[in-house]
Amino acid sequence: MKKILIFLLLIIVAAFAYLHFREPFSEKHGKAKTMCELGEYNQALPILKKGVVKFQDTPEYPDAVYWLAKCETAMNPENVERWQTVINLSTNKRIIIEGRYYLAKNSKDKIKAMELFIEDYPDNPKSREFILDIANDAQSKNDVAKTREVWQTLVDNYGSSPEAEGVLDDLGKLNIEQMFAFKPQNYTIYHTVEKGEYLSTIARKEKTFVGSIKRINSLSSDRIRPGVKLKIDKSKYLIVIDISDNMLMLYRIFQDSTNYVKRYSVGTGKNDNTPRGNFKINLKQEEPIWYKPGGNAIPFGSKENLLGTRWMGIDCPGFGIHGTWDPKSVGLASSAGCVRLINEDIEELYDIVPFGTTVKIHD
């Protein structure tokens, strides 16, 4: 009898200990969420599945569905169906955005879904990712116009982001190709040449300059025939020079909108003597003469002439933007204070920006 009582007592103690020390499911579920965060998806999945059943009709249910969706998608990126339920149940904006992101990536109309996501959450980093995805899709279809449009949106709206930095040079190339193509753009018009008109008279009439008309229309001479249509650039431009990274940024200003066009590597003052501030281009010269310090005139073509093929003076005496015969000096602090570009780049820039263009120089 005594043995039976002891046995029963042991059973009671064991049952009490089991009930007392048994881990509540909510704690198991919490540990499963931690496992999910640590990438231990296979161990977490069974508990998270059980949690959706256990917590049904309780306040914990939306959270349980969220973590199961998160784990399932981590194990299989195409397994996103549960995210719609998450969105329907949640009032947490972060979770809703996360769900929209996964659904957009796997939508049948992926491009449309990504565009809607960008429209709804323009400041979210995932929007920049989607912009690149849309551009990559356009590239795969050889849709140059769409690629340029999407990259332009990325650079103009998210200029300081790594994603924008990654497309600056490719976008600059497309922008210049577009500018010099005969197809009309929103910032251009066509001028039909009338009898007796010259490029100089057209330039005055349209408030532009001959070099721009020739470059945009691929004219090798000043001769034009009546009836010919000439593409005219009606925009203004802004030059921003960053001395800290030896880079010149060209922007178009049209109808109160400022848009990136292209960036150019430049050389600046080796003694940190490039002027800082806001200036205007007040002089443009082809095949410039260089006036050496001390007054000697060095003609164009001379090995001693440091100005390259073009000079654009600014309203800071003695300083300007010019070409160079030493391309290795571009991208460095290498000049006597002026801003220098390789000749090919200065010739391109020279034919784009008119007199009076603002030049902002900063550290």
N, C-alpha and C positions, 0 to 999 in steps of 0.2 A: 504493500500500500504506500509505503514511504517512497519507494522508487517511482511509483506512478505520479505521486505529487511533485517529486523533483522534476520528472520528465515534463509534466504539464507546465510547471513553473518556467522551465527552460524554453518551452514553446512560446509561452506568453512573453518572455523577455525578448526572444528572437523576433516575434511579431512586432513588438513595440519598437525594437531597434530598427526593423525594416521600414516600419511606417514613419519612424522619426527621421531616419537618415536617408530614405529614398529621395533621389534628386527629382524635384518637380520638373514637369515637362517644359515649363516656361524657361527654366534655367538651361535645359538641354537645347531648347530652341535658340536661346541667346548665344550659346557656344557654337551652334551651327552657323549662325550669322557671322561670327568671328572667323570660323573656318572658311566661309565663303570669301570674306575679305582677304584672307591669307592665301587664297587660291586652292584650298583643299576641297574642291567641289564634289568629288565622289563621296567623301565622308559626310559632307553637309547635306547632300541632296535628299537622302531618305528621311532625315529629320524634318527638313523644310517641307517636303511633300506631306508628311504627317501633320505638320503645323497648320497647313491650309484646311485640313479636315477638322483638327482639334479646335481651331479658333473660329470656325464658321459661326456666324451669328453672334460674334463678340466684337468688342472694339479693337481687338488685336488683329482682326481678319485682314484689313487692308495692308498692314505691315507684313503679315505672313505671305500674302500673295506677291507683294513687291520683292521680298527676298527669294522666293521661289523663282520668279521671273528672272531675277538677276543671276541666279545660279544656273538656270537652264540656258540662258543666252551666253553666259561665260563658257559653258561646255560645248555649245553649238550656236554660233553667231546667227544662224538662220532660224533658230527656235525663238520666235518673238511674239507668237500669238497671244501669250498671256499678258503682254504689256498693255493691250487695249483695256483689259479688265483693271489693271493697275491704274491707268489713267482715269477710268470711270469711277474708281473708288477713292482716289486720292484728292486731297485739297492742297497738297504740298507742291509748290511750283517747281522746285528742283526735281522732284520725282516725275512730275508730268513732263518736264523738258527731257528728262532721261528716256522716258517711254516714247515720246515723239521722235527722239533721235533714233532709237532702235527700229521703230516702225518705218521711219523714212528710209533708212538704209536697206530695208528689205521689202519696200513697197513695189507693187507691180509697175506703177508709174513713178519710178524712183526720182527722176529729175523734178517732176511736179511736186512730189512730197518734200524734197529738199528745198525747193524754192519757197514753198509755204512755210517751212521751218525757219528759213532765213528771214522771211517777211515778219513772222511772229516774234522771233527772238534774235534780232540783228546784233545785239551786244554779246551773245553767247559765243564762246570760242568754237563750239561745234559748227556755228554758221560759217566760219572761215574754212573749216575742213570741208563743208559741203560746197562752198564756192569753188574750191580746188577740184572737187569731184565733178562738178558740173563742167568746169573748164576742160578737165581730162576727157570727159565724155565728148565734148565738142571737138577736141583735137583728134580723138579716135575716128570721128566722122569727117575729118578734114574740113570742119566748119570754122574757117579762120575768123569770120566776122563775129560769130558767137564767142569764140575763144577770147578775142580781143575785148569784147564787151564785158565778159565776166571778169577777166583780169583787171579791167579798168575799174570796175565796181570794187574789187578787192583792194586795189591800191588807193583809190580815192577815199574809201570808207574806213579802211584798216591800215593806213599807211605805215604805222610803226610796228606792225606785227611781223613775225618771222615768215608767215605765209606770203605777205605782200613783198617782202624783201626778196623772196625766192623767185618772183616773176618779173621784177622790175626791168631787167635787161631784155627779156623776151618780149615784154609788152612794149618797151621803147622801140624795138625793131619793128614790131607790127604797126605802131603808131606812125612811124616815119614812112613805112611802106604805104599806109593808108593816105597819109598827107600828100604824097607825091604820085598817087594813082589818080587816074582821070575820073574815077567814080565820084559823084557828089557826096559831101558830108554835111552834117547839120550846121557846120561853121563856114561853109563855102557857098558861093554863088557862081553863076556862069555869066561872063560878059561876052557878048557877040561883037566882034571887031567891026567897026564902021569904016567906011572909006575916009581916008585922011587921018585916021588915028594911029598913034605910035604907042609903044609900051610905056613911055614916060607920061603921055597924056592919060592913058588908062590908069596908070598907077596913081596919078594925082586925083583923078575922078573917083577912084574906088578907095582912096586913102590907104594905099599900100605902097610897095616899092618894087622897082623893076626886077631886082634879084629874086624876090619871092615869086613873082609871076613866072619868071623863066624857070626856076627850079621846079615849081609845082607842075608846070606844063611841059617839062623836059625840052625846053627850047635851047638850042645851041647858039642862036644869034638873036639880035634884036628885030629881025625882019618878021613881019606878020602880014597875013592877007585878010582883006575884008571878008566877013562871013564866018571866020573861024571863031569857035567858042573857046574862051580862056577861063580856066578855073581860078577863082579869086578867094584867097583866105581872108575872112572878115574878122578873125579873132585877134586879140591882143595876147601878149606873152609876159611871163615873169621868170626871171632867172634867180635862183637861190644857190649860193655857194657856201658849202660847209668846209671850213678850213681844217677842222679836226679830222675829217676823213678824205680830204682832197677830192671832193665830189661836187659837180655842178648839176643841179636839178632844173629842168625846163618844164614850165607849166603853161597851159593854155587858159586864157580867160575869155569866156564867151557867154553872153547873156547872164551875167552875175554868177556864173559857175566857174570854178577853178579846177582844172583837171591835169593830172600828171601826163607828160608827153614822153620824156626820155631823160636818162641821166648820163653824164659824161665824166670820165676821170680827168682830173686837172692837176697841174703843178701850181704850188703857191710859194710865198716868200720864204726863202731858206733862213732868213733872220727874223721870221715871224713879223714881217713888216707889211704884209698885205692889209690894206685898210679894211676896217669893219664899219658897217653901216648900210644905209639905203642910198643908192645912187641911180643915175640914169645914163643910158648909152647916148653920148652926144657927138660921137664921131665914128665913121666906118670907112675903112680904107682897104682896097685890094692891093696886093703886092706892095705892102707898106715900106716906106723908108724908115730906118731906125736912127734916131738922133742919140748918139752915144753920149753918156754923161761927159760934159765938157764942151759939147756943141758940135762935134763932128757928125756929118750926115753919112750913114752907111746905106748904100742903095740896095734895093731888093735884089736878091740873087747872090749877094756877097756872102761868103762863109761867116763873116763877122756879124751879119744881120741876124738878130735873135728873134725876130717877130714872126717868122714863118710866112704863110701866104695871106693872112688876114689880120687886121687890127680893128678892135672895137674899143674906143676910148670911153671912159666914164667921167662924170663930172667931179673927179678927184684928180687934180693935175698930176700928170706923169704916170698915171695908172690906167690899166685897161685889161681887156681879154684878147689874147692873140694866139697864133699858132707857134710851132716850134719845129726846128730841123732835128731835134734830139728827142725822139719819142720815149726813150728810157727815162727822161726827166719828168714825164707826166705821171701823176699819182704820188709825187713826193713833194716835200718842201724844198724846192730846187731853183726858184726864180729870184729875180732881184726885187720882187714885191708884186709883180703883175700875176694874173691868172693865165696859165698857158694850157693849150690843148694840142693834141696831134693835129696836123694840118687838115686831114680828112674831116675831123670833127668840127674844127673851127669854120671850115668852108660850109658845112651843113648848117651849123648854128647861125652863121652870118646871113644865109639866105632865108632864114626863118624869122628872126627877130628884127623889128624895125627900129629906127631912131626913137628915142624916148622910152624904150623898154626899161622897166625897173630892174635893178640888180641889187639883191640883198646879200650881203656878205656877213657871215657870223662864224663864231668858234664852234 
